[in-house]
Amino acid sequence: MAHLLSTSCSIKLSSSHRPLSQPFRQCPTKCLTFFTLGTSKSPFKRFVLQGGTQQASCVVRATVAPISQETPTQSSSDSRQKSSEPSKPKRVMVIGGDGYCGWATALHLSNKGYEVAIVDSLIRRLFDQQLGLDSLTPIASIHNRLRCWRSVTGKTIELYIGDICDFEFLSETFKSFEPDAVVHFGEQRSAPYSMIDRNRAVFTQHNNVIGTLNVLFAIKEFRDQCHLVKLGTMGEYGTPNIDIEEGYITITHNGRTDTLPFPKQASSFYHLSKVHDSNNIAFTCKAWGIRATDLNQGVVYGVRTDETEMHEELCNRLDYDGVFGTALNRFCVQAAVGHPLTVYGKGGQTRGYLDIRDTVQCVELAIANPAQPGEFRVFNQFTEQFSVNELASLVTKAGEKLGLDVKTISVPNPRVEAEEHYYNAKHTKLIELGLEPHLLSDSLLDSLLNFAIKFKDRVDTKQIMPSVSWKKIGVKPKTLAA
């Protein structure tokens, strides 16, 4: 069976420009690896590094050509023929599979018997280097992660390293892996990051919108029956003073009735990129017959899934800083290190939340129940609604049970948003498909707090306070203070 790239490989430099045409694999003896330096206009390659200085940059593309391999136990075509559910996609490409939600999802799907490939540029790790950030949890390299997964489970996840904004790379990846479903996490996912400066705002929109367009064209050209499962965000809707429906709303105006996309009120350049994605996907479903499910996800918390618990090298990342950290994760880390919980403004900001175990469950349900050709489905992916003040109160009570002295402070809100508002979002479609939610409980909070306490020595308290202001964003490239 194919393996991941091992250390017993001879490296050969090549001046030719070739995209990745085969996944990284370990070789039982040794393999030949060709590296080429690309100089295309991809935003990943010309991205402005920290300090705002334009630097020459490149992407290493690799093609691994095994000299000898183990005999596969069965071909991919045989495995697809043996599927007990022909309509259920067997080969799943997880774009952004090295990230927080993507890594947990890739392992979950592999454990459930899907043939999985991860496609990732690894730029999320670069963001940490640029901004002086780090995951609370020590995370292994993607190669070591996948070696560990194969060692623990006997299952292989294929790996393609490259930028999906490079269509040549993406097309070769599609032709090599031939996915039945694509789970698209491969976007810059932080609202604060998109509001640091003009460079990050432009990068976010270019990376997210062009990357998704490339995925749509790749599906059209190479895998026209492939089901796109796209991770959107509840932030597309904003906070309207009416109930938020799942994607569409039926309205009557001047005596006429129609069902239309629910109005979007994005609140950052990141959220706007997601709105553009949704519009592009909806259009291509109508024009090309693409099948797509848009999962408008709420705020994700937690770090553990059944799969990441199998070995310490499979541990997922956990962000607690003011740029990438989400509210509940940040509060638990703050409580663990004795830092006051940082409530932005009045704290009445209400959003949908879900456990990361439910993220992977929702994605699996969407894959197992694909959209029809030409159908653009929208599911609101969350399980509960909380205000920031409610989360702070829950963490305070849970911390006190563990002997922690938890305080709360109100800090000036760096965002432009309503701090007290009506919020009621529908989220029934995934429940109807069989979602069994992990609701926020005392035991879950205890677990998350204990996890934060375990790694509290890795916390950099200088990264806790918000440092990105929506109103102060400007043209000048900005490096956050260390």
Steps between C-alpha positions, in 0.01 A plus 500: 500500500617853429667686784577858588827663408768340717843630590662235280461709185761633264438861396559629150466864400331568170470822304182393326167637620271211588200507729445230753364203307519234771450513874778478755541137597739306715712258303591157640852532367577843362350740254603775263359844573509788254480854638435804283477862601191669362489870417139547391279787612315296761419712808665236717831556315490879502346543843647784703684363800511656845630851524324586177809447289446352157721196485578254230324177578432168343316177549669163497303255294587136533433193295585172666583215267538175698773266380322205654168465679305248694228330301169678570246285678231621261470761228299815550260389228447166675435673831240726338328200341476331839334800665172399654362847428583599140362852551724558800830660393797281573794725409504829691744786444536721809640836394659671799539167678793620714285763676288494815174369352660338196735274694226367727276445197763318295570255783130447569420420137801271467395317816149460354639316197525778243809527281632841597748743351617820667576801281672784682753777435601496871468879503311494831824403670668794326246740649613396848861572407410839355301615801701332777212270594486132589244234571434427867559137411824384343411377151713267292593565137242384249734220387548370854128530566417281203776249575357471851144455369612215276697342784205518741219402265659338196318759285673724249404862436654635181664842507524767231693813597426806291290810451149457358527852354744334260257330263771288338577344837132456586408343166781245525390420854141443386610276214729302730262442791162507317286611797134411539462782752706807583489648850628856470660643815786655303443867579646768723241470777564786742301825497766684705776381266312645204478836681868542594594701191436536127739217412316248719160623381601455135664166570191371681263588217733386224592174671144413602304611194748395230576172677131412513453602135785269405336214690175563313674498163693185594174323586343613172794391286620183671236361743161636398310269739721592797311643800643822643461538877603857568557640849331835516424703811199621694675837485368541146158584644608761751250570779167594337199587713311200359547124527785369285381225266724232349627667188170616350201708599150515350372856477190671369549844348234709327274199478758265347682217680842349434767295680831684494846467655495630855647855515869513586655754738865402526707672768862464379699447182518133598122468532457686173721244327264230621202689357676521164569124520135424564390710203756339270403149609128570460560634150706200387242258636242674284720542192706179504291257703754476782375340821596696812428528871590824678550439872458833675692408810476667837788554743685174566640406841690205642802311380438131556337252265506122518776493241727772640488321836663188354858634525670818620643564152143517364414788734318788336600864524327733747518875447452737793641827364304808396539430128409133451355399838124453529302621803454187711846360429653836590300529823604154619868574438471839670339338803772233513782756521322742733438769239164679520251391237498765227143595413485738206278799572160427657529124437152454358637378166317173437607229258450131424757260649592135450745241628772398253367143531180631343693675223636167378162333546325769291751469218458123495120536486526743208725260308282199572190690383626695198324783324338426165663622174432872468391529864651760732411406859566716803516349850550711813761298687480565872331341801446775761490879529686698767587861564858585594383586853330161531821323396701699752254406776516130409881499499510688830277243672690205352832656600390552858422129531861432403633750753574773246446866590333617179442872444336677207585839351337703226746622238433749219346312210749495209222401259216694342194304608181520701575413864135442595264357240233246411635167377305189411639279226335185367708182493278201433626348175803321644293374793257354246793321333594339832731739685534402867635817665759518777347784699710722723491348848682532830700185426604629158609834647692314772675297230590806294622690807713205614644477150592870514653453846711212368663723238488834685881527503481548122275806527646833391289746699610787271286345224177491699375858468343614171745688280312544171259792463234503228507883491877541494572272205709683243721473196827472686612139555486419868681255722334423831714574803679201649 
